[in-house]
Amino acid sequence: MRRPVFAEATWDQVSLPVIKGYLTKRTAKTQGNREMALLSVIWNWARSEGLTSLPWPAAGMERSKWKNKEKARKIKVRDDVFATICAEAAQHIKDCMDLGSGTGMRLTDCITVLMPRGNLLTLEASKTGKEAEWDLNLSAVLPDLVRRRKALSADHLMLLSTADGQPVSPQALRYGWDKARGVAVEKASERGEAELAEAIKQLYLRDMRKRAAQKAGSLEEASKLLQHSDERLTERHYGGVRRLKPVGKKVLRFCLLCL
């Protein structure tokens, strides 16, 4: 019988060996690291509320490599995979795919970005607080998205909306994506396209940000589009972006990419 690592442990019973034991037993290694990061936030909040006076067991261990080793996920968002899933998706999922791959927005920002003012779509990124704006006149997909949104009888201000005029929630994104991807996998398998089916299984909705980086003209443009402070960060997390020699400086107003 498998016993939970933490079970009904009290604060003083959660030690570094215990949380390392959790990471060892966790089958999803990278997700386990994220869970420990969340637990550390909860732990420090509990300290601030007086629920415990004990420090986080892994405090000061950042360089000791006590967490699971992570390997960067390398994936290219293929046009055929994108199109196959898009063909099976509800409209709000298609719109999110276009918005994410056209602007490089994170999913959290995709569902909270407001309707554009005039021809400019503006955003303050939820993760970094950085501001950005996109000129809709430079987009191949966003003007249609905005027109569809305006045609809906919706009483909210978000750009993305369900067909019945409701804001798109994280749950709606997850359900809609899983459903569309599942149908796409099933149909590809029925056609005997096993390789395509497997590629579809490996794609996540958050990979639309990766697609935006792929469509950029250069590593520099991709880095600016994704609002990274260093091109090395873009290259590390979104490898495969083309390195082009600069042809002279130009102002980049986060122009939307033509897909």
C-alpha positions as CSV (number, residue, x, y, z in Angstrom):
1,M,0.0,0.0,0.0
2,R,1.4,3.4,-1.0
3,R,1.5,5.9,1.8
4,P,1.5,9.7,1.1
5,V,4.8,11.3,1.7
6,F,3.4,14.1,3.9
7,A,0.4,12.2,5.2
8,E,-0.8,14.2,8.3
9,A,2.6,15.7,9.1
10,T,2.9,18.7,11.3
11,W,5.1,21.7,10.4
12,D,8.1,20.4,12.4
13,Q,7.9,17.0,10.7
14,V,8.4,18.4,7.2
15,S,12.1,18.4,6.7
16,L,14.4,18.6,3.7
17,P,14.7,14.8,3.4
18,V,10.9,14.6,3.4
19,I,10.4,17.0,0.6
20,K,13.2,15.4,-1.4
21,G,11.5,12.1,-0.8
22,Y,8.4,13.6,-2.3
23,L,10.3,14.7,-5.4
24,T,11.8,11.2,-5.7
25,K,8.5,9.5,-5.7
26,R,6.7,12.1,-7.9
27,T,6.5,10.6,-11.4
28,A,6.0,14.0,-13.1
29,K,9.5,15.3,-12.2
30,T,9.2,18.9,-13.5
31,Q,5.7,19.3,-12.1
32,G,7.0,18.1,-8.8
33,N,9.5,21.0,-8.8
34,R,6.7,23.4,-9.4
35,E,4.7,22.0,-6.6
36,M,7.6,22.5,-4.2
37,A,7.9,26.1,-5.4
38,L,4.2,26.6,-4.6
39,L,4.6,24.9,-1.2
40,S,7.5,27.2,-0.3
41,V,5.2,30.2,-1.1
42,I,2.5,28.7,1.1
43,W,5.0,28.0,3.9
44,N,6.3,31.5,3.9
45,W,2.8,32.9,3.9
46,A,2.0,30.7,6.9
47,R,5.0,32.2,8.7
48,S,3.8,35.7,8.0
49,E,0.4,34.7,9.5
50,G,1.9,33.2,12.6
51,L,0.9,29.6,11.8
52,T,4.5,28.4,12.1
53,S,7.8,30.0,13.1
54,L,9.9,27.4,11.3
55,P,11.8,28.5,8.1
56,W,11.2,26.7,4.8
57,P,13.2,23.5,5.1
58,A,15.0,24.1,1.8
59,A,15.9,27.7,2.6
60,G,19.5,28.5,1.5
61,M,19.7,25.3,-0.6
62,E,19.1,27.0,-4.0
63,R,22.6,25.9,-5.3
64,S,22.6,22.4,-3.9
65,K,20.5,21.0,-6.7
66,W,18.1,19.3,-4.3
67,K,15.2,19.5,-6.8
68,N,14.6,17.1,-9.7
69,K,16.8,17.7,-12.7
70,E,14.9,19.5,-15.5
71,K,15.4,19.2,-19.2
72,A,14.1,22.0,-21.4
73,R,11.1,20.8,-23.5
74,K,12.0,21.1,-27.1
75,I,9.1,21.2,-29.5
76,K,8.3,22.9,-32.8
77,V,4.7,23.9,-33.4
78,R,4.1,22.5,-36.9
79,D,1.7,24.1,-39.2
80,D,-0.2,20.8,-39.9
81,V,-0.6,20.1,-36.2
82,F,-1.8,23.6,-35.6
83,A,-4.3,23.4,-38.4
84,T,-5.5,19.9,-37.4
85,I,-6.4,21.0,-33.9
86,C,-7.8,24.3,-35.0
87,A,-10.2,22.5,-37.3
88,E,-11.8,20.7,-34.3
89,A,-11.8,23.6,-31.8
90,A,-14.5,25.8,-30.6
91,Q,-14.3,29.4,-31.7
92,H,-12.9,30.7,-28.4
93,I,-10.1,28.1,-28.6
94,K,-9.3,29.1,-32.2
95,D,-9.3,32.7,-31.1
96,C,-6.9,32.0,-28.2
97,M,-4.6,30.0,-30.6
98,D,-4.5,33.0,-33.0
99,L,-4.0,35.5,-30.1
100,G,-1.3,33.5,-28.5
101,S,0.6,32.7,-31.6
102,G,0.2,36.2,-33.1
103,T,1.3,38.1,-30.0
104,G,3.3,35.8,-27.8
105,M,1.0,36.4,-24.9
106,R,0.9,34.0,-22.0
107,L,-2.4,32.2,-21.5
108,T,-3.2,34.2,-18.4
109,D,-2.9,37.4,-20.5
110,C,-4.9,36.0,-23.4
111,I,-8.0,35.6,-21.3
112,T,-7.6,38.9,-19.4
113,V,-6.5,41.3,-22.2
114,L,-9.1,43.9,-22.9
115,M,-10.7,44.9,-26.1
116,P,-8.4,47.2,-28.2
117,R,-8.7,50.9,-28.1
118,G,-8.9,51.9,-31.7
119,N,-6.3,50.0,-33.6
120,L,-4.0,49.3,-30.7
121,L,-4.2,46.2,-28.4
122,T,-2.5,47.0,-25.1
123,L,-1.4,44.8,-22.3
124,E,0.3,44.9,-19.0
125,A,1.8,41.4,-18.6
126,S,0.5,39.6,-15.5
127,K,3.8,37.8,-14.9
128,T,6.3,40.7,-15.4
129,G,4.2,43.8,-15.3
130,K,5.7,45.0,-18.5
131,E,3.5,46.9,-20.9
132,A,3.2,46.2,-24.6
133,E,1.1,47.3,-27.5
134,W,0.3,45.8,-30.9
135,D,-0.9,47.5,-34.0
136,L,-3.9,45.6,-35.4
137,N,-3.3,46.9,-38.9
138,L,-0.2,44.7,-39.1
139,S,-2.0,41.5,-38.2
140,A,-3.4,38.9,-40.5
141,V,-5.7,37.3,-37.8
142,L,-6.5,39.8,-35.1
143,P,-8.8,42.2,-37.0
144,D,-11.2,39.2,-37.7
145,L,-11.0,38.2,-34.1
146,V,-12.0,41.7,-33.0
147,R,-14.9,41.8,-35.5
148,R,-16.2,38.4,-34.2
149,R,-15.9,39.6,-30.6
150,K,-17.8,42.9,-31.4
151,A,-20.6,40.8,-33.1
152,L,-21.3,38.9,-29.8
153,S,-23.8,40.1,-27.2
154,A,-21.3,40.2,-24.4
155,D,-21.4,42.5,-21.4
156,H,-17.7,42.1,-20.5
157,L,-14.6,43.9,-21.7
158,M,-12.3,41.0,-22.4
159,L,-11.2,40.3,-26.0
160,L,-11.7,36.6,-25.8
161,S,-15.3,35.5,-25.2
162,T,-17.4,32.3,-25.4
163,A,-20.1,32.0,-28.0
164,D,-22.7,32.9,-25.4
165,G,-21.0,36.1,-24.4
166,Q,-19.2,34.9,-21.3
167,P,-15.5,35.6,-20.4
168,V,-13.2,32.7,-21.1
169,S,-12.1,31.0,-17.9
170,P,-8.9,28.9,-17.4
171,Q,-11.3,25.9,-17.1
172,A,-13.0,26.7,-20.4
173,L,-9.6,26.9,-22.1
174,R,-8.4,23.6,-20.6
175,Y,-11.6,21.7,-21.4
176,G,-11.9,23.2,-24.9
177,W,-8.3,22.5,-25.8
178,D,-8.3,18.9,-24.4
179,K,-11.6,18.2,-26.3
180,A,-10.3,19.6,-29.6
181,R,-6.9,17.9,-29.3
182,G,-8.5,14.6,-28.4
183,V,-10.8,14.6,-31.4
184,A,-7.8,15.6,-33.7
185,V,-5.8,12.7,-32.3
186,E,-8.7,10.3,-32.8
187,K,-9.2,11.3,-36.4
188,A,-5.5,11.3,-37.3
189,S,-5.3,7.7,-35.8
190,E,-8.3,6.6,-37.8
191,R,-6.6,7.9,-41.0
192,G,-3.5,5.9,-40.1
193,E,-1.4,9.0,-39.5
194,A,0.3,7.7,-36.3
195,E,3.1,10.2,-36.4
196,L,0.7,13.2,-36.7
197,A,-1.4,11.8,-33.9
198,E,1.6,11.6,-31.6
199,A,2.7,15.1,-32.5
200,I,-0.8,16.4,-31.7
201,K,-0.7,14.7,-28.3
202,Q,2.5,16.5,-27.4
203,L,1.2,20.0,-28.1
204,Y,-0.2,22.3,-25.4
205,L,-2.2,25.4,-25.8
206,R,0.6,27.4,-24.0
207,D,2.9,26.4,-27.0
208,M,1.2,29.1,-29.0
209,R,3.8,31.4,-27.4
210,K,6.5,29.1,-28.8
211,R,4.8,29.4,-32.2
212,A,5.0,33.2,-32.0
213,A,8.8,32.9,-31.4
214,Q,9.1,30.6,-34.3
215,K,7.3,33.0,-36.6
216,A,9.5,35.9,-35.6
217,G,12.1,37.1,-38.2
218,S,15.0,36.8,-35.9
219,L,16.1,36.0,-32.3
220,E,16.1,39.7,-31.5
221,E,12.6,40.2,-32.7
222,A,11.4,37.1,-30.9
223,S,13.0,38.3,-27.7
224,K,11.2,41.7,-28.0
225,L,7.9,40.0,-28.8
226,L,8.1,37.8,-25.8
227,Q,9.2,40.7,-23.6
228,H,12.4,38.9,-22.5
229,S,15.2,41.0,-21.0
230,D,17.9,38.9,-22.6
231,E,18.1,37.1,-25.9
232,R,19.8,34.2,-24.2
233,L,16.6,33.6,-22.3
234,T,14.6,33.4,-25.5
235,E,17.1,31.0,-27.0
236,R,17.2,28.8,-24.0
237,H,13.4,28.4,-23.7
238,Y,12.4,28.8,-27.3
239,G,15.2,27.3,-29.2
240,G,15.0,27.1,-33.0
241,V,14.4,30.8,-33.5
242,R,16.4,32.0,-36.4
243,R,19.6,34.1,-35.8
244,L,19.8,36.8,-38.5
245,K,22.4,39.5,-38.9
246,P,20.9,42.9,-38.1
247,V,20.1,45.0,-41.1
248,G,19.9,48.3,-39.3
249,K,17.9,49.4,-36.2
250,K,14.2,49.8,-36.5
251,V,11.4,50.5,-34.1
252,L,9.4,47.3,-33.3
253,R,6.0,48.1,-32.0
254,F,5.4,44.4,-31.2
255,C,3.8,44.0,-34.6
256,L,1.5,41.0,-34.9
257,L,2.9,38.2,-37.0
258,C,1.3,37.1,-40.2
259,L,0.4,33.4,-39.8
